Amino acid sequence: MTVSPKGLEFIKSNEGCILHAYLDEKSVPTIGFGNTFYPNGRHVTMQDPPITQGYADGMLQGTVNQVAEAVSAMVHVPLNQNQFDSLVDFAYNAGTGALHGSTALRLINANPNDPAIRKALAMWNKVTIDGKLVVSDNLTKRRAREADLYFS
């Protein structure tokens, strides 16, 4: 499956776009639509020059394509487009490794309509700050939006 135009807009709205390097919620140098590295694999640094909107859009599309492939490989049951777009947003944000080892994925592969999936996604609302897991209001809201899309 591929991400729909609506799914891509969903990711864009959740990520936002900043064309200069900034520190994300976990103090990781980030640029564009939440990218922490460039297409060549180099990590973003705070000394990097600004990028153009076109470059940010290209990075987003390339990363989304990679994430969509990974999600497709992990999910072994048919999904509708909203379910797939939701999972790609989750994996774009939390990482494909997070999805791979998650209760959410186990539940989805057992029954993609299990209401417990909402709670399983909601568990991924924490960031590590100074070595401690802290609940993030932003991630709590994002996980709720993802679950709403998943079940719509």
VOPAGU-2260 file (C-alpha; in pm, 1 decimal, decimal comma):
REM VOPAGU-2260
SITE   aa  ch    i         X         Y         Z
SITE  MET   A    0       0,0       0,0       0,0
SITE  THR   A    1      98,6     359,9     -38,7
SITE  VAL   A    2       5,9     663,4     166,3
SITE  SER   A    3    -288,0     857,1      28,7
SITE  PRO   A    4    -275,0    1232,0     -39,1
SITE  LYS   A    5    -497,6    1272,0     268,5
SITE  GLY   A    6    -249,4    1064,6     471,1
SITE  LEU   A    7      42,0    1277,1     353,2
SITE  GLU   A    8    -145,0    1591,5     457,3
SITE  PHE   A    9    -216,1    1426,3     793,8
SITE  ILE   A   10     155,4    1368,7     848,4
SITE  LYS   A   11     235,5    1724,6     739,7
SITE  SER   A   12     -19,3    1870,5     980,7
SITE  ASN   A   13     109,7    1658,2    1269,0
SITE  GLU   A   14     474,7    1735,5    1201,6
SITE  GLY   A   15     465,1    2095,4    1089,4
SITE  CYS   A   16     751,1    2225,6     878,4
SITE  ILE   A   17    1043,9    2435,1     995,4
SITE  LEU   A   18    1302,4    2514,4     730,6
SITE  HIS   A   19    1592,4    2571,6     970,2
SITE  ALA   A   20    1751,3    2336,7    1222,6
SITE  TYR   A   21    1577,5    2332,2    1560,2
SITE  LEU   A   22    1573,6    2112,6    1868,9
SITE  ASP   A   23    1271,1    1886,5    1893,5
SITE  GLU   A   24    1092,9    1795,2    2216,8
SITE  LYS   A   25    1372,3    1549,9    2301,1
SITE  SER   A   26    1642,6    1809,5    2216,1
SITE  VAL   A   27    1738,5    1630,0    1893,6
SITE  PRO   A   28    1845,4    1853,7    1601,5
SITE  THR   A   29    1563,4    1841,3    1346,1
SITE  ILE   A   30    1467,6    2013,7    1019,7
SITE  GLY   A   31    1178,6    2018,4     774,6
SITE  PHE   A   32     891,7    1785,0     861,1
SITE  GLY   A   33    1054,7    1636,0    1170,2
SITE  ASN   A   34    1357,7    1493,8     988,4
SITE  THR   A   35    1656,8    1416,3    1208,8
SITE  PHE   A   36    1872,7    1310,1     915,3
SITE  TYR   A   37    1914,2    1395,1     547,6
SITE  PRO   A   38    1855,7    1162,8     249,9
SITE  ASN   A   39    2230,6    1087,5     242,2
SITE  GLY   A   40    2211,1     957,2     601,1
SITE  ARG   A   41    2387,5    1252,4     764,0
SITE  HIS   A   42    2231,0    1364,0    1090,5
SITE  VAL   A   43    2091,6    1715,1    1116,9
SITE  THR   A   44    2306,0    1952,0    1323,8
SITE  MET   A   45    2223,2    2290,1    1466,8
SITE  GLN   A   46    2487,8    2441,9    1237,4
SITE  ASP   A   47    2313,2    2331,6     917,7
SITE  PRO   A   48    2191,0    2605,2     681,3
SITE  PRO   A   49    1817,6    2645,0     617,4
SITE  ILE   A   50    1654,2    2427,3     351,2
SITE  THR   A   51    1393,1    2518,5      92,3
SITE  GLN   A   52    1028,6    2412,7     106,6
SITE  GLY   A   53    1087,3    2197,0    -199,5
SITE  TYR   A   54    1375,7    2016,7     -30,8
SITE  ALA   A   55    1165,9    1963,9     283,6
SITE  ASP   A   56     880,5    1823,5      73,0
SITE  GLY   A   57    1122,7    1587,9    -103,3
SITE  MET   A   58    1269,7    1464,8     224,8
SITE  LEU   A   59     919,8    1406,4     359,8
SITE  GLN   A   60     809,6    1207,8      54,6
SITE  GLY   A   61    1123,7     995,0      56,5
SITE  THR   A   62    1091,7     914,9     425,1
SITE  VAL   A   63     717,7     847,5     398,0
SITE  ASN   A   64     781,2     604,0     111,7
SITE  GLN   A   65    1037,9     414,5     321,9
SITE  VAL   A   66     808,8     407,3     625,0
SITE  ALA   A   67     512,6     291,4     413,5
SITE  GLU   A   68     719,5       0,9     279,1
SITE  ALA   A   69     818,0     -97,8     631,7
SITE  VAL   A   70     459,1     -77,5     757,9
SITE  SER   A   71     338,6    -287,0     462,3
SITE  ALA   A   72     596,7    -553,5     548,0
SITE  MET   A   73     491,7    -564,6     915,7
SITE  VAL   A   74     114,9    -575,8     875,1
SITE  HIS   A   75     -14,4    -916,2     768,6
SITE  VAL   A   76    -385,5    -838,1     744,8
SITE  PRO   A   77    -585,4    -621,6     502,5
SITE  LEU   A   78    -617,3    -258,3     611,5
SITE  ASN   A   79    -830,1      21,9     478,4
SITE  GLN   A   80    -657,9     341,1     362,9
SITE  ASN   A   81    -724,0     532,6     686,0
SITE  GLN   A   82    -581,2     250,1     895,2
SITE  PHE   A   83    -269,4     236,8     679,5
SITE  ASP   A   84    -223,4     616,3     675,8
SITE  SER   A   85    -259,5     624,0    1054,1
SITE  LEU   A   86       6,6     357,2    1101,9
SITE  VAL   A   87     245,0     531,7     864,7
SITE  ASP   A   88     201,5     853,8    1063,9
SITE  PHE   A   89     271,0     663,3    1385,7
SITE  ALA   A   90     582,3     495,6    1242,3
SITE  TYR   A   91     703,6     820,9    1083,5
SITE  ASN   A   92     692,6     980,4    1427,4
SITE  ALA   A   93     781,6     698,6    1666,6
SITE  GLY   A   94     995,5     495,8    1427,0
SITE  THR   A   95     939,4     172,7    1240,6
SITE  GLY   A   96    1119,2     -14,9    1518,8
SITE  ALA   A   97     866,1     116,0    1769,0
SITE  LEU   A   98     579,2     -11,6    1556,1
SITE  HIS   A   99     753,1    -344,7    1495,6
SITE  GLY   A  100     776,5    -426,0    1865,6
SITE  SER   A  101     446,5    -274,6    1970,6
SITE  THR   A  102     136,2    -419,1    2126,4
SITE  ALA   A  103     -55,6    -217,4    1868,0
SITE  LEU   A  104      99,1    -414,9    1581,2
SITE  ARG   A  105      32,1    -745,6    1755,8
SITE  LEU   A  106    -333,1    -646,7    1803,6
SITE  ILE   A  107    -366,2    -522,3    1445,7
SITE  ASN   A  108    -227,4    -843,9    1301,9
SITE  ALA   A  109    -468,3   -1044,5    1518,1
SITE  ASN   A  110    -774,8    -829,5    1444,6
SITE  PRO   A  111    -738,7    -489,3    1274,3
SITE  ASN   A  112   -1071,7    -374,9    1419,0
SITE  ASP   A  113    -991,3    -450,4    1783,7
SITE  PRO   A  114   -1086,9    -143,3    1991,2
SITE  ALA   A  115    -787,1    -212,2    2218,0
SITE  ILE   A  116    -564,6     -77,9    1937,5
SITE  ARG   A  117    -661,9     275,1    2044,6
SITE  LYS   A  118    -520,1     219,4    2394,1
SITE  ALA   A  119    -211,4      44,9    2253,6
SITE  LEU   A  120    -133,4     346,8    2033,5
SITE  ALA   A  121    -195,6     585,2    2324,1
SITE  MET   A  122      82,7     419,7    2525,2
SITE  TRP   A  123     337,4     581,7    2290,3
SITE  ASN   A  124     298,2     931,0    2438,6
SITE  LYS   A  125     626,4     967,8    2625,2
SITE  VAL   A  126     964,6    1121,1    2554,2
SITE  THR   A  127    1291,9    1067,6    2736,3
SITE  ILE   A  128    1418,2    1387,1    2896,4
SITE  ASP   A  129    1726,9    1377,9    3119,0
SITE  GLY   A  130    1702,7     998,6    3126,5
SITE  LYS   A  131    1341,2     992,4    3243,4
SITE  LEU   A  132    1023,4     906,4    3054,2
SITE  VAL   A  133     790,2    1204,2    3058,2
SITE  VAL   A  134     434,4    1220,4    2919,9
SITE  SER   A  135     416,8    1460,3    2626,6
SITE  ASP   A  136      94,0    1651,7    2573,4
SITE  ASN   A  137     182,2    1682,7    2204,5
SITE  LEU   A  138     227,8    1307,4    2166,1
SITE  THR   A  139     -84,9    1232,6    2368,0
SITE  LYS   A  140    -285,3    1447,2    2126,8
SITE  ARG   A  141    -109,8    1302,4    1821,5
SITE  ARG   A  142    -177,1     942,8    1927,3
SITE  ALA   A  143    -545,2    1033,8    1975,0
SITE  ARG   A  144    -558,3    1185,9    1624,8
SITE  GLU   A  145    -390,5     873,8    1482,1
SITE  ALA   A  146    -639,9     647,5    1658,6
SITE  ASP   A  147    -928,7     862,6    1538,3
SITE  LEU   A  148    -803,3     832,7    1180,4
SITE  TYR   A  149    -740,8     460,0    1222,1
SITE  PHE   A  150   -1098,0     396,2    1334,5
SITE  SER   A  151   -1263,7     637,1    1089,5
